[in-house]
Amino acid sequence: MSHFTYGRVDGEADCTVGFYLTHAFSMMAFIAALEPLRIANRLSGQHLYSWRIVSQDGLPVTPTNGSMQVPADYSLDNSPDFKVLFVAGPFDPLPYK
């Protein structure tokens, strides 16, 4: 399980959402997709959503802004089939330098 715990709900949830974070992903895109899930849980007082982080190799991923590393729960090869999978990539589709 990831150490990225800001608002994370552990345990059973009605829906577990996957977030595939690419190398140099947009932190803004990731947080914009994650925050409504966290708020829905908080406002409902229930475990409606939980989420897991997927990276290409299962290692932590750094966003374009370099602010932090987000640990991954799974690599692409061992990721479960999520009903919903968000992909957060870089702003620039060209290789990050």
C-alpha positions in Angstrom: 0.0 0.0 0.0 1.2 3.5 -0.8 2.5 5.9 1.8 0.7 8.7 0.1 -2.0 9.1 2.8 -3.4 12.6 2.4 -7.1 11.8 2.7 -6.7 8.2 1.8 -9.3 5.8 2.9 -8.1 2.4 3.8 -10.4 -0.6 4.1 -13.4 -1.6 2.1 -14.9 1.0 -0.2 -17.7 1.0 -2.7 -15.3 1.8 -5.5 -11.5 1.6 -5.7 -10.0 3.9 -8.3 -6.6 3.5 -9.9 -4.3 6.4 -10.7 -1.6 5.6 -13.2 1.1 8.3 -12.8 3.6 8.6 -15.6 7.1 9.9 -15.3 6.9 13.7 -14.9 3.2 13.6 -14.4 1.1 16.7 -13.8 0.6 17.1 -10.0 -2.3 19.5 -10.8 -4.1 16.8 -12.9 -3.6 14.2 -10.2 -4.9 16.3 -7.4 -7.8 17.6 -9.4 -9.0 14.0 -10.0 -8.2 12.8 -6.5 -9.7 15.6 -4.4 -13.4 15.1 -5.3 -13.1 11.4 -4.2 -11.6 12.5 -0.9 -14.2 15.2 -0.4 -17.1 12.7 -1.2 -15.8 10.4 1.5 -15.5 13.1 4.0 -18.9 14.7 3.3 -20.7 11.4 3.2 -18.9 10.0 6.3 -18.6 6.7 4.4 -15.9 4.8 2.5 -17.3 5.5 -0.9 -13.9 5.6 -2.7 -10.5 4.4 -2.1 -7.6 4.7 -4.5 -4.4 3.0 -5.4 -1.3 4.4 -7.2 0.1 2.6 -10.3 3.5 3.5 -11.9 5.2 1.8 -14.8 7.7 -0.1 -12.7 6.0 0.1 -9.2 8.6 2.6 -8.0 7.8 6.1 -6.7 7.0 8.7 -9.3 8.1 12.3 -9.4 5.8 15.0 -10.9 7.0 17.6 -13.3 7.2 20.2 -10.6 9.6 18.0 -8.6 7.7 18.7 -5.4 7.7 15.1 -4.0 7.8 11.4 -4.9 4.5 9.6 -4.8 5.0 5.9 -3.9 3.2 3.4 -6.0 1.0 0.5 -4.8 1.5 -1.4 -8.1 3.4 -1.6 -11.3 1.6 -1.9 -14.6 2.4 -5.6 -14.7 0.9 -6.4 -11.4 -2.0 -3.9 -11.2 -5.5 -5.2 -10.7 -8.2 -4.4 -13.2 -9.8 -1.2 -11.9 -13.3 -0.2 -12.9 -11.9 3.3 -13.1 -8.3 4.2 -14.0 -7.2 7.9 -14.3 -4.0 8.6 -16.1 -1.9 11.6 -15.1 0.8 12.4 -17.6 3.1 15.3 -18.3 2.1 18.6 -19.9 4.5 18.0 -22.7 4.0 14.7 -24.4 7.7 14.7 -25.5 10.2 12.9 -23.3 11.0 14.8 -20.1 14.6 16.0 -19.9 
